[in-house]
Amino acid sequence: MKDAVELDVGGRTVRVSHPEKVYFPERGFTKLDVAEYYRTVGDGVLRALRDRPTTLERYPDGVTGESFFQKRAPKNLPDWIPTARISFPSGRHADEICPTEVAAVVWAANLGCLTFHPWPVRRQTPDHPDELRIDLDPQPGTDFADARRVAEELHTLLGELGLRGWPKTSGGRGLHVLVPLEPRWPFVDVRRAAIALGRELERRAPDRVTTAWWKEERGPRIFVDYNQTARDRTVASAYSVRPNPRAQVSAPLRWEELPDARPEDFDLATMRDRWAADGDVHADLAQHTYRLEAVLELADRDARGRGLGDLPYPPDHPKMAGEPLRVQPSRAKKRE
């Protein structure tokens, strides 16, 4: 068994230690397979990560071993990988890596990073997201097919508002739709836009869509997880390998592919074949930016005409102005 191999990645030499270590026992994929995968789809994953503060989800012993999220840049970070200081809701801060070349992605894969979790900001504008991420999360009793149907309705809604979204699988049961933005609005406004879109979808399909934060109120519907747009919340990047036994990946899709797509179609092996045939189907995403006025006007109409205010933030966020009580509805009733 080799102790290490060296890969040429865009002109840089990246060392991969213990290359034959098995990371996905069910499929037999090794650490080197993961590194080679990221080298193959490098232009696509770098498009998703470039200049973004990125949290690393690491599995040093593969998917059957222990794992952890690493927000702060590793101490052995090469000097050619830049970082950016980001602040958390707690007021604390961290310097996170910001990949600017494919070699940085492969370097992180050598540390056992399977999934990359980029912030929706660039290091140059860390407080102003340049991506609106709509997370369609199937609840018990629903599945990917239900999320697909809601994504199609979201596609129509975005078009009505003069926006375009780019869909991708989460790598699990859900779907993400990404809308590139001008970095003009703070996190609170981008989150407000996500809530407005979710509420409009809920009005159009109340039996299939919910924005209810409390699980006991969601039922068998697709949850529009608006809090994935709150500060310090991220989603798996495009092309990220997910820590499931089948080594599925978060796969960018064309809208016309969505009706027939299944999460299990996209994994560490098939995605390399897809790349060879089609390249990055989201390559044009970086060429577009949109504004949020139309969506924020929808949010204002919800507030003025329908009396719909803010929704609960995640529990680790400080209390926000206008936020309702963070009390589970069934517990709130017991207090009355």
C-alpha positions in Angstrom: 0.0 0.0 0.0 1.4 3.4 -1.0 2.0 6.0 1.7 1.2 8.9 -0.6 0.8 9.9 -4.2 1.3 13.3 -5.8 -1.2 14.8 -8.1 -0.6 17.7 -10.5 -3.6 20.0 -10.1 -3.5 23.1 -12.3 0.3 23.2 -12.1 0.5 22.7 -8.3 1.6 19.5 -6.7 -0.9 18.2 -4.2 0.1 15.3 -1.9 -2.5 12.7 -1.1 -1.6 10.6 1.8 -2.9 7.0 2.3 -4.5 7.1 -1.1 -5.8 3.5 -0.9 -7.8 4.1 2.4 -11.4 3.1 1.7 -13.8 6.0 2.2 -17.0 4.4 0.9 -17.0 0.6 1.8 -20.3 -0.1 0.0 -18.8 1.1 -3.3 -15.1 0.5 -2.6 -14.3 4.2 -3.3 -10.9 5.3 -1.9 -9.5 8.5 -0.7 -7.7 8.8 -4.0 -11.0 8.3 -5.9 -12.4 11.3 -4.0 -9.3 13.4 -4.8 -9.4 12.4 -8.5 -13.1 13.1 -8.6 -12.5 16.7 -7.4 -9.7 17.1 -9.8 -12.0 16.0 -12.7 -14.9 18.3 -11.8 -12.6 21.0 -10.5 -13.8 23.8 -12.7 -17.4 23.2 -11.6 -16.7 22.9 -7.9 -14.4 25.9 -8.0 -17.1 28.0 -9.7 -19.3 27.2 -6.7 -16.6 27.9 -4.1 -14.4 30.6 -5.6 -13.6 33.3 -3.1 -16.3 32.0 -0.7 -15.6 31.4 3.0 -16.0 27.7 3.2 -16.6 25.2 6.0 -15.1 21.8 5.5 -17.1 18.7 6.5 -14.4 16.1 7.2 -14.4 12.3 7.4 -10.7 11.4 7.9 -11.6 7.7 8.1 -14.3 7.6 5.6 -18.1 7.7 5.9 -18.1 5.0 8.6 -15.8 6.9 10.9 -16.1 10.0 13.0 -16.7 13.3 11.3 -16.6 17.0 12.1 -17.2 20.4 10.6 -14.2 22.7 10.4 -15.0 26.3 10.2 -11.6 27.8 11.0 -8.8 27.3 8.5 -6.5 24.3 9.3 -3.2 25.3 10.9 -1.2 23.7 8.1 -3.0 25.8 5.4 -0.7 26.5 2.5 0.1 30.2 1.9 -1.4 30.0 -1.5 -4.9 29.4 -0.1 -6.5 32.7 1.0 -8.8 33.1 3.9 -11.5 35.6 4.9 -12.7 36.7 8.3 -16.4 36.1 8.8 -18.5 36.9 11.9 -21.1 34.6 13.5 -24.4 35.6 15.1 -22.8 35.1 18.5 -20.4 37.9 17.7 -17.4 35.6 17.4 -15.4 35.3 14.2 -13.3 32.9 12.3 -10.9 32.9 9.3 -12.2 30.4 6.8 -10.5 29.2 3.7 -11.6 30.7 0.4 -10.7 28.5 -2.5 -9.4 30.3 -5.6 -8.0 27.3 -7.5 -8.8 23.7 -7.9 -5.7 22.6 -6.0 -7.2 24.0 -2.9 -10.2 21.7 -3.3 -8.0 18.7 -3.8 -5.8 19.8 -0.8 -8.9 19.8 1.4 -10.0 16.4 0.0 -6.7 15.0 1.3 -7.8 16.1 4.8 -10.8 13.9 4.4 -13.2 16.7 3.3 -16.1 15.2 1.5 -18.6 18.1 1.5 -17.8 21.8 1.0 -20.2 24.3 2.7 -19.6 27.7 1.2 -21.1 30.9 2.6 -23.4 32.8 0.1 -20.9 35.6 0.1 -17.5 36.4 -1.3 -14.5 37.3 0.8 -14.6 40.8 -0.6 -18.2 41.5 0.6 -18.6 39.1 3.6 -21.8 40.8 4.9 -23.7 40.9 1.6 -24.8 37.6 0.0 -24.5 37.3 -3.7 -26.6 34.2 -3.9 -30.2 33.5 -2.8 -30.4 29.8 -2.0 -33.9 28.2 -1.8 -33.7 24.9 0.0 -36.6 22.5 -0.7 -36.6 20.0 2.1 -38.9 16.9 1.9 -40.6 16.1 5.2 -41.8 12.7 6.3 -44.4 11.4 3.9 -42.8 13.2 1.0 -39.8 12.5 -1.3 -37.6 13.9 -4.0 -40.5 13.6 -6.6 -42.5 16.0 -4.4 -39.6 18.4 -4.2 -39.2 18.3 -7.9 -42.8 19.4 -8.4 -42.4 22.3 -6.0 -39.1 23.3 -7.8 -41.0 23.5 -11.1 -43.5 25.8 -9.4 -40.7 27.9 -8.0 -39.2 28.1 -11.5 -42.5 29.7 -12.7 -42.6 32.0 -9.7 -39.1 33.2 -10.2 -39.8 33.9 -13.9 -42.8 36.0 -12.9 -40.5 38.1 -10.7 -37.9 38.6 -13.4 -35.4 36.1 -11.8 -33.8 32.9 -12.9 -32.8 30.0 -10.7 -30.3 27.2 -11.2 -31.5 23.8 -9.7 -29.3 21.2 -8.2 -29.8 18.1 -6.1 -28.8 18.4 -2.5 -27.1 15.0 -2.8 -29.9 13.6 -0.5 -33.7 13.8 -0.8 -33.9 17.6 -1.4 -33.3 20.2 -4.0 -31.6 23.6 -4.0 -32.4 26.4 -6.4 -29.7 29.1 -6.6 -30.3 32.7 -7.7 -27.2 34.9 -8.3 -27.5 38.3 -6.8 -25.9 41.7 -6.8 -24.2 41.9 -3.4 -26.3 44.9 -2.3 -28.6 43.4 0.4 -27.6 42.2 3.9 -28.5 38.7 5.2 -31.7 39.9 6.9 -33.1 41.1 3.5 -32.0 38.0 1.6 -33.7 35.9 4.3 -36.8 38.0 4.0 -36.9 37.3 0.3 -36.6 33.6 0.9 -39.6 33.8 3.3 -41.6 35.7 0.7 -41.0 33.1 -2.0 -41.8 30.3 0.4 -45.1 32.0 1.5 -46.1 32.6 -2.1 -45.5 28.9 -3.0 -47.4 28.0 0.1 -50.4 30.1 -1.0 -50.3 28.4 -4.5 -50.0 24.9 -3.2 -51.0 24.8 0.5 -51.3 21.0 0.5 -47.8 20.5 -0.8 -45.6 23.4 0.6 -45.0 24.8 4.1 -42.9 27.5 5.7 -43.7 26.3 9.2 -40.5 26.3 11.3 -41.9 23.8 13.8 -41.8 20.3 12.6 -45.1 19.5 14.4 -46.9 21.9 12.0 -45.3 20.9 8.7 -47.1 17.7 7.9 -46.3 15.7 4.7 -45.2 18.7 2.7 -42.1 20.3 1.3 -40.5 22.7 3.7 -39.0 25.8 2.2 -36.1 26.2 4.6 -35.8 29.9 4.7 -33.3 29.8 7.5 -30.7 28.4 5.2 -30.3 32.0 4.2 -29.6 33.2 7.7 -26.1 34.2 8.6 -23.8 31.2 9.3 -26.1 28.8 7.5 -24.9 27.0 4.4 -25.8 24.3 1.9 -23.6 21.7 0.3 -21.9 23.2 -2.8 -22.5 22.0 -6.3 -20.4 18.8 -7.0 -19.8 18.1 -3.3 -19.7 14.5 -2.3 -22.2 13.6 0.4 -21.5 11.2 3.3 -24.0 8.5 2.3 -23.1 4.9 1.5 -23.7 5.4 -2.2 -21.3 8.4 -2.5 -24.0 10.6 -4.0 -23.1 14.1 -5.0 -24.9 17.4 -5.2 -25.6 17.6 -8.9 -26.3 20.7 -10.9 -29.2 20.2 -13.3 -30.8 21.9 -16.3 -34.4 22.7 -15.8 -35.4 20.4 -18.7 -33.6 17.5 -16.9 -35.5 18.0 -13.6 -38.6 15.9 -14.3 -36.6 12.7 -14.8 -33.8 13.4 -12.3 -33.2 11.2 -9.3 -30.6 11.8 -6.5 -29.2 8.2 -6.9 -28.3 9.0 -10.5 -25.4 11.2 -9.5 -22.5 9.7 -7.6 -18.8 9.7 -7.4 -18.5 7.6 -10.5 -21.4 8.7 -12.7 -20.7 12.4 -12.1 -17.3 12.0 -13.7 -19.0 10.5 -16.8 -21.5 13.3 -16.8 -18.7 15.9 -16.7 -17.0 14.3 -19.6 -20.1 14.4 -21.6 -21.7 17.7 -20.6 -19.1 19.7 -18.5 -20.5 22.1 -16.0 -24.2 22.6 -16.8 -24.3 25.6 -14.4 -21.3 27.3 -16.1 -23.4 30.3 -17.1 -24.6 31.0 -13.5 -21.6 33.1 -12.8 -22.4 35.4 -15.8 -25.7 36.6 -14.3 -26.8 38.7 -11.3 -30.2 39.7 -10.2 -31.8 42.3 -7.9 -34.2 41.6 -5.1 -36.6 44.5 -5.3 -39.5 42.5 -6.8 -39.2 39.8 -4.1 -38.9 42.3 -1.3 -42.0 44.1 -2.5 -43.7 40.8 -2.3 -42.5 40.6 1.3 -43.7 44.1 2.0 -47.2 43.2 0.7 -47.2 40.2 3.0 -46.5 42.5 5.9 -48.8 45.3 5.0 -51.8 43.5 3.4 -51.7 40.1 5.1 -50.1 41.0 8.5 -47.4 38.4 8.0 -44.3 39.3 9.9 -41.0 37.6 10.5 -40.5 33.9 11.2 -38.3 32.3 13.9 -34.6 32.3 13.5 -32.4 29.3 14.3 -31.8 28.8 18.0 -28.2 29.9 18.0 -29.1 33.4 16.7 -29.7 36.3 19.0 -33.3 37.5 19.3 -34.1 39.6 16.2 -36.4 42.6 16.0 -39.9 41.6 15.0 -39.2 37.9 15.4 -42.0 35.8 17.0 -41.4 33.8 20.1 -39.2 30.8 19.7 -41.7 28.5 21.5 -42.9 25.2 20.0 -46.7 25.7 19.4 -47.8 22.7 21.5 -45.7 24.0 24.4 -47.0 27.5 24.0 -50.6 26.3 24.3 -49.8 24.5 27.6 -48.6 27.8 29.0 -51.8 29.5 28.3 
